[in-house]
Amino acid sequence: MTTKTTLLKSGRIIDPANRRDEIGDLLIVDGRIAEPSELRDLKSEISEIDCAGLVIAPGLIDLHVHLREPGQSAKETIASGTKAAAAGGFTSIVCMPNTSPSIDSPSVVTWVLEKAKAEACVNVFPTGAITKGMAGEELAPIGSMFKAGIVALTDDGRCIQNHEVMRRALEYAGMFGLTVMDHCQDYNLVGKGVMHEGAVSTALGLPGWPAAGEEIIVQRNALLAELTGTPIHCQHLSSGGSVRLLREARARGVKLSGEICPHHIALTDESVRGFDTNFKMNPPLRTQRDIDLLIEGVADGTITVLASDHAPHCAYEKEVEFDLAPFGILGLETELGLFLDLLVHKKKAISLARLIEMFTTEPARLLRLDRGTLSVGAPADVTLIDPGLEWTVDKEQSFSRSRNTPFHGWELKGRAVRTIVAGETVWKL
């Protein structure tokens, strides 16, 4: 039997799960991380990769991705979305259930897993909808979806307004050890808002989306997580007030966590003045004050996860009036570069090791994934990163089927240069 062996040489190994940060070699044998001492006994041919000047990190995990299949393959497919993930340095992605049909039954969960097995180049972990049809009214079959393979529950893109339904969902989720992830939006407060409610929305004559529309659901989630004991993860936080509420809840020991996306710290509502729909997202871009508080939340550990909210849309959908365009932008191929550039290099809010932890150990722990580590015996999912590499975002080079990004032409510092899944290189620069 032939043994496939790869040696990653002389890189800076940052493995937060094992508190490791040192220059060294990493050995991969038959798709698993191996003890370096095994090298002496191996008789097979060894493939060596020079990693001098590079960071050898556990394969990065993005727990907030829209792959659009089934039903919306004009925007993205599992094949194209996972290629974009690999090009961004991600070896595992958690896909959202707002597809057509929504992932609200074990049969659709199975379809996604089978499709991913056949066509994906990275690991795909599906979530299940909390409610049938993501309508917020009747619980989906949580137990059978869990058995089919979901890793979390969410009605992402929508928010359950009925607190009793949310409570019961949490109680059922707790029976299976599932985390519930929530898109925090109070529809009554938000109304028809399409951008942050403030001076800019007033000047542009666009309906405002107040920060309180997010914050009130974050507070609701804190209360329900405390009541039920089931973890709730607040997705794509955009408001400084949300950070304060999250911090207060976590200080009480409540199982509440949160994530941020790069666009919410890279851009403000001032970007909307040109009515470019690539700056339209939900929740919306807010103020510099909000950005400062979000970064503070990352720095002090209140916010524990970094994610993209990768949301591809067809060009014709975005080429309409601002208030009619769909929310969302691409993110998989730009998020690592943006976070490295903003959080590590410019703001110096966190260390490189902490950034990697927020992309590996933290999401893996939250959703109980067997990924995000370079422990011996673990799947050999590895991301090689050049933290000092300067590059320019070019949307026309994207692997996604869509092109809706506001970051085209941006100059960034730091990116992944090779992505390895189960010991095999699936993308390299």
N, C-alpha and C positions, 0 to 999 in steps of 0.2 A: 504494500500500500504506500502511495506517495504522500509524503508530508509536505504541506505548503508552509513555508517559514519566511517571515519578514522581520527584519531588524531595523527599527527606527533609531538612528545613531546620533548621539551628541546633541540632543535637544533639551530645552528646559521643560522638564516634566512637571506640570501642574495638575495634581490630582486631589482636589479638595476633600473627596470622600475619605482619603487616607492621610490627609494633612501632609501631602508631599509636594515640595517645591524645590527641585534640584536639577542640575545638569546630569543627564544620564542617557541610557539606552532603554528601549522598550521592545520586548520580544513578543511576536505574535506567531502562534503555531496553530494551524488548522482552525482559524477563525476565533481563537480565544487568546486572552492575555496569558503569557507563560512566564515562569520563573527564569531570570537570566541564566541561572546555572544549567538549565536544560540545553543551552547552546552547545555545551561540551559533548553531549550525547547524540546530537542530531547528525544524521548522515546525509540528509537531503540537501539540495542546493538552497542556499540562503539568499533571498533578495534583500539588499541593503538600500535604505533611503537616508541620505544625509540630511539631518535636521538641524545643523548648526545655525544658530540665529533664529530658530523657530521655536514656538511653544508646542509641546505635545500635550494635548488636552483630551479628556474623555469626550466622546462624541456629544456634540451639543444637542439640546432638546428644546424644541419650540412647542409649548402646550396650547397655542392659540392660532390655528391655521384653518383656512377655508379652502378645501380642495374642490368643492363644487360638484363632484360626482357623488351620487347619480343625479342626472337630470339637467345639469347646467354646464355641459362640457364645452360649450362655445367660450366660456370664461376661463375654465381650467379643467384639467383632468388629473387623475391620480398620477399618471405618468409624467405629465409636464410639471405638476406641482412638486413632486418629489425630486425632479431634476433641479428645479429652482432651489429647493431646500438643500440639496447636496452642494450646489454652487455657493450657497450662503454659509456652508460649514456645518449643516445640521444633519445628524445621522438618525434622529427620531423626531417625528412630529405627531401632535395630537390634533385630529381633525374634528371640526365642528359639525353639528347635525343638521344645520339649516340648508339641506339639499332638497331635491324634488324627486321622489318623496323624501320627507325628513327621516332621519335615522331614529325612528321611534318604535321599532319592532326588531325582534331577533333576526328576522329574514333580511332586513336591510343591513344590519350589522354584519351578518355573514357575507352578504354581497360585497360590502366594502373590503372586508378582510380578504376575500378570495381575489378580488380585483387587485388589491395591493400586493398580494402574494405573486400574482402573475406579471404585474407591470411596474410596481414601485421599485426605486433604487435605494430607498432608505426605509427605516421602520415606520409603519403607520399604525397609530393607536387610535381607534375610534371612540368618540363619546356618544352617549345616547341622549335623546331629548328627554327633558323632565316630563313634559306633557304631550299627549297625542296631538300630532300635527303642529306642535309648538304653539298651540292655541291658548295655553295658560289655564285650561279649565279641568281636564281630566288627566290623571296621572298615566303615563306610558307604562308598559309592563317592565318595570325596573328589574325584577328578579331574573326574568328570562333574557333580557338584554345583557345583564351581568354574566350569565352563563354563556352567552354567545360571544362575549369578549370585550365589552366596553370597559374603559378605564376611569370614566367620570360621567357625571350628568350635567347637562346645561341646555337651556333654551336660547343660547347665544344668538344675538341679533334681536331677540325679544326678551322681555323681562316679565316674570309672573307678577301680576298686580294683586292677585288675591293672596293675602298673607296666610290664610288657612291652607290653601293648596300648597304653598311653599313649605309650610310647617310639616304637612303630611309627607311631602316629597323628601324632606330632610330625615324624617323618622324612618322611612323605607330605605333611603340611601344608607343610613347608619347601620341597618341590618346586614348590608353587604360590604361595609367598609369603603363605600364610595364617597369621594369628595364631590360637592355640588359647586359648580362654577356659574357665576351670575353676571349677566350684563345689567348693570345698575342704572335703571331709567324709570322714573315715575312719569307715566304718560300724561297724567292730568297737569303736572307742573310743566312738562316739556312742550305739550301741545304739538304744534306744527313747526317747532323750532328746527332750523337747519344749520345754525352756527351759534357760537357762544353769545349769550345775551350780555350786551354791554354797549359801550360807546360806538364800537365799529359796526355792530349789527344795526344800531339806530341810524348811523350815517349812511349805511348801504340800503336801508329799508328792507332788510331780511328778517324773518321771524327768529327770535332769540331762543336759545336752549340754555336755561339757567343752570349754574353749577349746583344749585339746590336740588335739581331734578335727579342728579346722581347721588348726592350726599344723603338724601332721605332714604334711599334704598340701601346704601352702605350701612346706615344706622339700623334699618330694619333687619338686615342680615346679621349684624352684631347681636341683636336681641334674640333672633331665632337660633343662631349658632349656640348662643349661651343656653337657651332653653332646651334644645335637643341634644347638644353635645356633638352634632355632626359638623365636620369642617365645611366652611364656605370660602370659596376663593373669588374675590372681586376682580373681574376682568377689566383690562384697559382703563385704569383709573386716570382721570384727567384733571381733577380738582384738588387744590391745596386743602380744602375743607375735608375731603375724603381721607387724606393722609392723616389729619388730626383725629378723625373718628376711628380710623383703623388703629392708630397708635394707642389710643385710649382703650379700645377693646382688647388689644393684645396684651396690654399691661395688666388687665384683669384676668388674663389666662384664657380668653375666648379663642376658640379655634377659627380665627378669621385671618385670611391672608389676602395679598393683593399683588397685582402686576402693573407694570407700565410698558408702553410701546414707544419706540423711538420718536415718532412724529409728535407725541405730546410733550417732549422736552426739546425738540429741535425747531418747532414752529409755533407761532402765536396766531391769534385771530387776525392780526394785522395782515397775514398772508392772504386772507380772503378778499382783500380790497380789489384785486384784479378779477374777481368772479371766476377764477380757474377752479373747475370742479374737482381737480386732483387734490385740492385742499379741503374737500368736503368729507368729513368722517364723523362717526358716531361712537363715543362721545366726541364733541367738536374740539378743535384747537382753542385753547383758552389764553390766559394772559401770562406775561412774564412772571408775575407774582406766583401764579399757579406752578409754572415751571420750576421756580426756585424752591417751592415747598415740595414738589415731587422729587427733585434731586436730593433735598434734605432727607426725605423719607427713604430714599435708596441708601444714602450715606449712613443713616443711623439704624438701618436694618428693619425699619417698619415695612417697607416694600421689599419682598424677598425674591421675586421672579421677574425676569425680562422676557418679553414675547413680542411677536410681530403684529398679530391680528391681520395676517396676510389675507386680503380681500380683493381678488381680481374681478374686474368688470370689463365687458366689451367696450370698444372705443365709442360705438354709436350710443351706448347708454350714458356715457359721460359727456358726450358732445351735445348737451342740451342746456336750458337755463339752469342756473345754480340750484334753485329750490326744487327742481324736478329731477335732478340727477341722483343716482343711488349713492349711499354713503360707502366709503372704504377705499383703501389703496393697497398696492403691493407692499410686501415687506421682507420676504424671506431672504432675498439676495443683498439687501442693504442694511438689515438691522444690526448685524454684528459690527460692521464698519461704523455705523452711526453711533452705537453705544460705546465702542472703543474710542472713537474720536471725541465724543462729548463727555462721557463720564470718566474715562481714564486719562486721556491726554489733555483736554482743555479744562474741564472743571476739576479734575483730580478728586472727584467725589469718592471713588472707590479704587481699590487696587486691581490689577489685572487678575490676580488670583480670585478676588471676590466676584468680579464679573463672570469668570468661568464658573464659579460656584452657583451663581444665579441662573446659569444656563444648563447646569448639570445636576448637582446634588439636590438643590432646592426643588426643582420640578419633579425629579425622580422620587424624592421623599413625599411630596404632596400627593402624587397620584400612585405611589407604590409601584413604580416601574423598576424593572431589573436592569437599569441602564445608568449612565452618568458616572461611571467609575472605571478605573484602570486596575482594579484588584485582580490578582491572579485567578484565572478561571472564568472571569467575566467575559461576555461577548466583546470581541475586539472592534468596538466602535470608537474611532479616534478622529479628532480634528486637529490638523496642523495649522497653526496660526502664525502669520508674520505681523506682529503688533505695530511695526514701524513702516509697513508698506504703504506708500501713498498711491492713491488710485482715484479715478474719476468715474462716477456712476454713468452708465450708458444704457438707457432703457431698451435700446434696440438690440443689445446683446443678451437680454434677459431670456431665460429658459421658460418663463411663464407664457401662457397663451395671451395674456393681457399686457397692457402697457401703462396702466394708471398709477403713475408714481409722481410725486411732487419733487423728487430728489434728482431728477435727470440733470447731469452736469455738475453735481456737487463733488467737491474734492474732499476725500476722506483719508484718514490715516489708520491703517490696520484692517486686515481681512484674512479670511481663511484661504489657504493655498492648496490644501489637499483634504479630501473627505474619505474616510475609510469605514466601511460597514462590514462587519463580520470578517475582517481581515482583507477585504477586497477594496481597492481604490475605485470609488464610484464617480469621483470628479477630482480634477486637479487643474490649477491655474496654468 
